Structures are given as structure tokens and as C-alpha cells.
Amino acid sequence: MLKKILFFLIISVFIFSCSKKEILNPIPESQDKAFEVYNAAYAAMEAGDMLFASKKFGEAELILPTVELSAKASIMSSYCLYVIRFYDSALMNLEVFLKKYPGSSYAAYAEYLIIISYYEQILDEKKDREPLLLAKSKIENFLNKFPDSEYSLDLKFKIDLINNQLAAKEMYVAKYYFK
């Protein structure tokens, strides 16, 4: 009896392992869908609906077929958040981008967007100087890392403005204590 059951199991394994399976090729459909989602995101960005575009770029990042295209969709999503001044979300996305795609050709731009996000959160000299110091240190790190970047000239100008803002802060404090 045991021999019959064992023989039946072995025969059934051979039969099912040799059966012909239909090969499905979902890649063209998913690629088409990925590019449709990306194009919808780009169209929304062009129309000015940045929040929707950011979400769609995030969707496209997950389904695009190559790493470079996924990196581009991710940076576009962060850019859309930056444009509508959702700085915290943009910074979080950009930090994730730099961890996920460290060798991407968009890495310098991602770091530039991080710096600009910090820079645009700087208030006047009467407020806290912490954002000034943070933006200044980020700019100095960027200039050390990418000295010949296309963004370095802009950041050199911005670091001069930050130094002026720090000096204005010192003058404001001195004026306050002088009174």
C-alpha cells in the first residue's frame, strides 16, 4: 500500500512538473502604465497642480523599469513639493532620494534643492539664527563636495547673503543691548 502511494506521488510530481505553463509577459503593459503615470504627472506639473504631480511622480517611481528613470521621477516629486513650499516633505523625500540613489546623476541637484529649501526658510535678523547656521553649513559642505558644479556660483552668492544676514543679526543684538 505504501509503495502504491509513493509511486502515485512520484508520478504526479513528474506530470505536474512537465506540464506546459503559459508564459505571461507583463513587462510591456507595466512599462506602458509607468510611462502613462509619468506623463500624467508631468502634465499635472505643467498645469500647475504640483501636489497631484508629486503624488503621481511618486507612483511612477515605483513602477518605472530602470533605476535612472525612477530616480528622475523621485527628484521630480521632490521638486513639486519644493515649489509649493512643502519644505519638510520635500526635505524628507530628498534625503530618501540620496540614500536610495547615491550614485545618480541627479544627486548634486538633490543636495542643491535641500540647501535651497533650508535657505528659503531663513527669516529676518530678529528671529533665530539656527536656520542661518544650518544653511551656511550645508552650503559649505556642498561647495567642498561639488566645487565645480553648475550650482556652486549661486551658492557662493547665497553664502555671502547669509554672512550679511548673520552680521545684521549681530548688529540687531548689539543695538538691543546698547539701548
C-alpha positions as CSV (number, residue, x, y, z in Angstrom):
1,M,0.0,0.0,0.0
2,L,2.8,2.4,0.9
3,K,4.6,1.6,-2.3
4,K,1.5,2.4,-4.3
5,I,1.0,5.8,-2.6
6,L,4.7,6.6,-3.1
7,F,4.6,5.6,-6.7
8,F,1.4,7.7,-7.2
9,L,3.1,10.8,-5.7
10,I,6.2,10.4,-7.8
11,I,4.2,10.1,-11.0
12,S,2.1,13.1,-10.1
13,V,5.2,15.2,-9.4
14,F,6.6,14.3,-12.8
15,I,3.3,15.0,-14.6
16,F,2.8,18.4,-12.9
17,S,6.4,19.4,-13.3
18,C,6.3,18.7,-17.0
19,S,3.1,20.4,-17.7
20,K,3.3,23.4,-20.1
21,K,2.7,26.7,-18.4
22,E,1.6,29.7,-20.3
23,I,4.3,32.4,-20.1
24,L,2.9,35.8,-19.4
25,N,4.9,38.8,-20.3
26,P,3.5,41.7,-18.1
27,I,6.6,44.0,-18.7
28,P,5.2,45.9,-21.8
29,E,1.9,46.5,-20.0
30,S,3.6,47.7,-16.8
31,Q,6.1,49.9,-18.8
32,D,3.2,51.4,-20.7
33,K,1.4,52.1,-17.5
34,A,4.5,53.5,-15.9
35,F,5.0,55.9,-18.7
36,E,1.3,56.9,-18.7
37,V,1.6,57.7,-15.0
38,Y,4.8,59.7,-15.5
39,N,3.2,61.6,-18.4
40,A,0.1,62.3,-16.3
41,A,2.4,63.6,-13.6
42,Y,4.3,65.8,-16.0
43,A,1.1,67.2,-17.5
44,A,-0.2,68.0,-14.0
45,M,3.1,69.7,-13.2
46,E,2.8,71.8,-16.4
47,A,-0.8,72.7,-15.5
48,G,0.3,73.9,-12.0
49,D,-1.2,71.1,-9.9
50,M,2.0,70.4,-8.1
51,L,0.6,68.3,-5.2
52,F,-1.1,65.9,-7.6
53,A,2.0,65.8,-9.8
54,S,4.2,64.9,-6.8
55,K,1.9,62.0,-5.9
56,K,1.9,60.8,-9.5
57,F,5.7,61.1,-9.8
58,G,5.9,59.0,-6.6
59,E,3.7,56.3,-8.1
60,A,5.8,56.4,-11.3
61,E,9.0,56.0,-9.3
62,L,7.8,52.6,-8.0
63,I,6.8,51.2,-11.4
64,L,9.3,52.6,-13.8
65,P,11.5,49.9,-15.4
66,T,15.0,51.5,-14.9
67,V,16.8,52.9,-11.9
68,E,17.6,56.2,-13.7
69,L,14.0,56.8,-14.7
70,S,12.9,56.0,-11.1
71,A,15.5,58.5,-9.8
72,K,14.2,61.1,-12.2
73,A,10.6,60.6,-11.0
74,S,11.7,60.8,-7.4
75,I,13.6,64.1,-7.9
76,M,10.6,65.5,-9.8
77,S,8.3,64.6,-6.9
78,S,10.6,66.4,-4.5
79,Y,10.8,69.4,-6.8
80,C,7.0,69.6,-7.0
81,L,6.8,69.6,-3.2
82,Y,9.5,72.3,-3.1
83,V,7.6,74.5,-5.5
84,I,4.5,74.5,-3.3
85,R,6.7,75.2,-0.3
86,F,6.1,71.9,1.5
87,Y,9.7,72.1,2.6
88,D,9.5,69.4,5.3
89,S,8.1,66.8,2.9
90,A,10.5,67.9,0.1
91,L,13.4,67.6,2.5
92,M,12.3,64.2,3.7
93,N,11.9,63.0,0.1
94,L,15.3,64.4,-0.9
95,E,17.0,62.7,2.0
96,V,15.4,59.4,1.0
97,F,16.4,60.0,-2.6
98,L,20.1,60.5,-1.6
99,K,20.0,57.2,0.4
100,K,18.2,55.3,-2.3
101,Y,20.1,56.7,-5.4
102,P,23.5,57.9,-4.1
103,G,25.2,57.4,-7.5
104,S,22.5,59.1,-9.5
105,S,23.3,62.0,-11.9
106,Y,20.7,64.0,-10.0
107,A,22.5,63.7,-6.6
108,A,24.0,67.2,-6.9
109,Y,20.7,68.7,-7.8
110,A,19.0,66.9,-4.8
111,E,21.6,68.3,-2.5
112,Y,21.1,71.7,-4.1
113,L,17.3,71.5,-3.5
114,I,18.0,70.6,0.1
115,I,20.1,73.7,0.6
116,I,17.6,75.9,-1.2
117,S,14.8,74.6,1.0
118,Y,16.8,75.5,4.1
119,Y,17.8,78.8,2.6
120,E,14.2,79.8,1.8
121,Q,13.2,79.1,5.4
122,I,15.5,81.8,6.7
123,L,13.6,84.6,8.3
124,D,14.8,88.2,9.1
125,E,17.5,89.1,11.6
126,K,15.2,89.4,14.5
127,K,14.4,85.7,14.5
128,D,16.5,82.6,15.4
129,R,19.9,82.3,13.8
130,E,19.8,78.5,13.7
131,P,18.4,78.3,10.2
132,L,21.2,80.7,9.0
133,L,23.9,78.5,10.5
134,L,22.3,75.3,9.2
135,A,22.0,76.7,5.7
136,K,25.6,78.0,5.8
137,S,27.0,74.7,6.9
138,K,25.0,72.9,4.2
139,I,26.3,75.3,1.5
140,E,29.9,74.9,2.7
141,N,29.6,71.1,2.6
142,F,28.1,71.3,-0.9
143,L,30.9,73.6,-2.1
144,N,33.5,71.2,-0.7
145,K,31.8,68.2,-2.3
146,F,30.9,69.8,-5.7
147,P,33.3,72.8,-6.2
148,D,32.8,72.9,-10.0
149,S,29.1,72.3,-10.0
150,E,26.7,74.4,-12.0
151,Y,25.0,75.3,-8.7
152,S,28.2,76.5,-7.0
153,L,28.1,80.0,-8.3
154,D,24.6,80.5,-7.0
155,L,25.5,79.0,-3.6
156,K,28.6,81.2,-3.3
157,F,26.3,84.2,-3.8
158,K,23.8,82.8,-1.2
159,I,26.6,82.2,1.4
160,D,27.5,85.9,1.1
161,L,23.9,86.8,1.7
162,I,23.8,84.5,4.7
163,N,27.0,86.2,6.1
164,N,25.3,89.6,5.6
165,Q,22.3,88.2,7.4
166,L,24.4,87.0,10.3
167,A,26.1,90.4,10.6
168,A,22.7,92.1,10.6
169,K,21.7,89.7,13.4
170,E,24.8,90.7,15.4
171,M,24.1,94.3,14.8
172,Y,20.5,93.9,16.0
173,V,21.6,92.2,19.2
174,A,24.3,94.9,19.8
175,K,21.7,97.6,19.2
176,Y,19.3,95.9,21.6
177,Y,21.9,95.8,24.4
178,F,23.2,99.3,23.7
179,K,19.7,100.6,24.4
